[in-house]
Amino acid sequence: AVGLFTLFAATGEQRWYDEATGLVERLGAFARPDGGFYATSENSSGLVKRPTDITDNPLPSGNALAAEALLIASLYTGNSDWRAASESALASVGLMADRYPSMVAHHLAVAHAASDTKELAIVGPEWRDLATVYWSRYRPGVALAISEDGTSEIPLLEGRADDGKTLAFV
C-alpha cells in the first residue's frame, strides 16, 4: 500500500490510489486486539498461534508498514479511524522502542512522520512544476495528491479545481 500511494503521488493516476486504499481497507483482518497487526489474516486456519512480527530486519516489519499505510491513507481521506489504528500500532511497540529502538526503527520513523503531517493537493495543468518542489527532498508525513483537471473522487482533491489555474493547497 505504501508503494502504491507513492506511485499515486508520482503519477496522479487514481488506479494506484484505489489499489492502495483497497489494501488498507483489508488490514482489519490482520488487526490484533492490543494494537498492531498479525502476519496472517483472521481467516487463517490450521495455526496454533497467529504470528506477529514487530521487529525490523533488512526490511521494515509488516506491522510498521501497516502503520505507515494507515497513516498515509488517513491523510488522503481524513479517516480518523485509520489514523487511530496507525497510532495504536505504533503504541504497541512502545516498550520495545524504549528498550531496543534499533529493532523497531521503521515504527519510530513512522511515529516521527506522524508527529508533523501535512496534506498537499496540487491541481492544474502545470502540476509537474509544483510537484518538483515536493520531490526535491524527502518529506515524510506529507501526502501529495495531484490532478491535472481537478476532477477526482479523492477526498484530498475535492473542490480544488480553479478554471485551468495550477494551484497548490497545503
Backbone torsions as a table, in degrees:
resi	resn	phi	psi	omega
1	ALA	NA	-40.6	179.7
2	VAL	-61.3	-44.9	178.7
3	GLY	-63.5	-39.0	178.9
4	LEU	-68.3	-38.1	174.8
5	PHE	-63.0	-36.5	178.3
6	THR	-67.6	-40.6	175.0
7	LEU	-60.5	-41.6	177.5
8	PHE	-61.3	-45.6	-179.7
9	ALA	-62.5	-33.0	-178.1
10	ALA	-79.4	-32.3	-172.5
11	THR	-112.3	-25.7	-174.5
12	GLY	77.2	6.8	-179.0
13	GLU	-80.8	117.6	-174.1
14	GLN	-61.6	-24.4	-178.8
15	ARG	-59.9	-34.2	179.3
16	TRP	-70.2	-39.9	176.5
17	TYR	-62.0	-46.1	-179.2
18	ASP	-61.6	-43.1	178.5
19	GLU	-63.5	-43.3	-178.7
20	ALA	-64.3	-47.4	-179.5
21	THR	-67.3	-30.8	175.3
22	GLY	-61.9	-41.2	176.8
23	LEU	-66.5	-42.3	-179.9
24	VAL	-62.6	-39.8	178.5
25	GLU	-60.8	-29.4	-178.6
26	ARG	-85.2	-4.7	-179.3
27	LEU	-64.6	-23.5	179.3
28	GLY	-57.0	-29.5	179.3
29	ALA	-70.7	-11.2	-179.0
30	PHE	-109.6	-1.7	-172.5
31	ALA	-67.7	138.5	173.3
32	ARG	-92.5	147.1	-179.8
33	PRO	-63.1	-27.7	-178.0
34	ASP	-93.3	11.2	-176.1
35	GLY	98.8	154.9	-177.6
36	GLY	84.2	-167.7	-170.7
37	PHE	-141.2	149.0	170.9
38	TYR	-82.5	163.6	176.8
39	ALA	-84.0	-11.9	179.2
40	THR	-126.5	156.4	-178.4
41	SER	-78.3	169.0	178.2
42	GLU	-65.6	-15.9	-180.0
43	ASN	-88.0	0.1	179.2
44	SER	-67.1	135.6	179.7
45	SER	-123.3	159.8	176.7
46	GLY	82.0	7.4	178.9
47	LEU	-99.4	137.4	175.1
48	VAL	-71.1	-39.3	179.9
49	LYS	-145.9	137.1	178.0
50	ARG	-75.8	125.2	-178.4
51	PRO	-75.5	151.6	173.1
52	THR	-139.8	140.9	-179.0
53	ASP	-131.2	114.1	-179.1
54	ILE	-104.7	-8.4	-175.4
55	THR	-94.7	143.2	176.0
56	ASP	-78.8	147.7	172.8
57	ASN	-125.5	-140.1	175.0
58	PRO	-59.7	-27.6	176.6
59	LEU	-114.6	154.7	175.7
60	PRO	-60.6	151.5	178.4
61	SER	-66.3	153.6	176.5
62	GLY	-60.4	-33.6	179.1
63	ASN	-62.8	-44.2	179.8
64	ALA	-67.5	-39.3	178.8
65	LEU	-67.7	-35.3	175.9
66	ALA	-64.6	-42.2	177.8
67	ALA	-62.1	-40.1	179.2
68	GLU	-67.1	-44.0	178.9
69	ALA	-61.5	-41.7	177.9
70	LEU	-64.5	-39.9	177.9
71	LEU	-61.9	-49.5	-179.2
72	ILE	-61.8	-45.4	179.5
73	ALA	-59.7	-39.0	179.7
74	SER	-66.3	-32.7	178.2
75	LEU	-69.7	-40.3	178.9
76	TYR	-69.6	-33.8	-170.7
77	THR	-107.9	-21.3	-173.1
78	GLY	78.3	11.7	-178.3
79	ASN	-73.9	106.1	-177.3
80	SER	-69.7	-25.4	176.6
81	ASP	-65.7	-39.3	177.5
82	TRP	-67.0	-38.7	177.8
83	ARG	-63.8	-43.7	179.3
84	ALA	-63.5	-39.4	178.2
85	ALA	-65.5	-37.6	176.7
86	SER	-63.9	-46.8	179.9
87	GLU	-64.4	-35.9	178.2
88	SER	-65.6	-41.3	177.8
89	ALA	-64.3	-39.0	178.3
90	LEU	-67.4	-41.3	179.9
91	ALA	-66.0	-28.4	-176.9
92	SER	-66.4	-15.1	178.7
93	VAL	-108.6	17.0	-176.8
94	GLY	-55.2	-47.8	-179.5
95	LEU	-64.3	-43.7	178.3
96	MET	-63.4	-40.6	180.0
97	ALA	-65.1	-34.9	179.0
98	ASP	-70.2	-40.6	-175.2
99	ARG	-88.3	-40.4	-174.8
100	TYR	-136.6	68.3	-173.1
101	PRO	-57.7	-32.8	-178.8
102	SER	-67.4	-18.9	179.4
103	MET	-79.2	-19.1	-179.8
104	VAL	-127.8	40.0	-174.6
105	ALA	-59.8	-39.0	-178.9
106	HIS	-70.0	-34.5	172.7
107	HIS	-57.7	-44.4	-179.3
108	LEU	-65.4	-37.7	177.0
109	ALA	-63.9	-40.7	178.1
110	VAL	-67.3	-40.9	177.9
111	ALA	-61.9	-40.2	177.4
112	HIS	-63.5	-45.3	178.4
113	ALA	-61.8	-38.9	-178.1
114	ALA	-68.3	-20.9	-178.0
115	SER	-74.2	-15.0	-178.6
116	ASP	-148.6	71.4	-177.2
117	THR	-90.7	152.3	175.7
118	LYS	-144.7	153.4	173.2
119	GLU	-113.9	134.3	-179.8
120	LEU	-125.9	117.2	176.8
121	ALA	-112.4	125.8	177.0
122	ILE	-118.9	123.7	-176.0
123	VAL	-130.8	133.5	175.3
124	GLY	135.6	168.4	-174.5
125	PRO	-66.0	-24.1	-179.3
126	GLU	-102.5	31.6	-175.9
127	TRP	-58.6	-31.1	-178.1
128	ARG	-61.9	-36.5	179.5
129	ASP	-62.7	-43.0	179.2
130	LEU	-74.8	-35.2	179.8
131	ALA	-66.3	-25.6	178.0
132	THR	-59.1	-35.3	177.8
133	VAL	-64.5	-43.9	177.7
134	TYR	-59.7	-47.1	-175.8
135	TRP	-77.2	-4.9	-176.9
136	SER	-69.3	-17.5	175.8
137	ARG	-155.8	167.4	-179.4
138	TYR	-70.1	127.7	-178.0
139	ARG	-130.3	77.1	178.2
140	PRO	-67.0	146.4	178.1
141	GLY	82.5	7.8	177.4
142	VAL	-116.3	123.5	176.7
143	ALA	-98.0	121.0	-179.9
144	LEU	-104.1	125.2	174.0
145	ALA	-122.8	132.0	-178.0
146	ILE	-127.1	149.7	176.8
147	SER	-154.1	131.8	-179.5
148	GLU	-72.4	-38.4	-176.0
149	ASP	-112.9	-3.7	176.4
150	GLY	85.3	-2.0	177.3
151	THR	-91.7	123.7	-178.4
152	SER	-166.1	152.7	175.1
153	GLU	-93.9	3.4	-177.5
154	ILE	-82.1	123.6	-175.3
155	PRO	-52.8	-37.7	-178.8
156	LEU	-65.3	-21.9	-178.6
157	LEU	-98.9	-7.0	-176.3
158	GLU	-60.6	132.1	176.0
159	GLY	69.7	21.9	-176.2
160	ARG	-98.8	-15.7	-176.4
161	ALA	-65.9	146.3	180.0
162	ASP	-147.8	74.0	172.4
163	ASP	40.7	54.9	173.3
164	GLY	82.1	-4.5	176.4
165	LYS	-78.9	152.7	174.6
166	THR	-102.2	120.2	-176.0
167	LEU	-132.5	151.5	174.6
168	ALA	-117.3	136.9	179.1
169	PHE	-121.6	122.9	178.3
170	VAL	-106.5	NA	NA
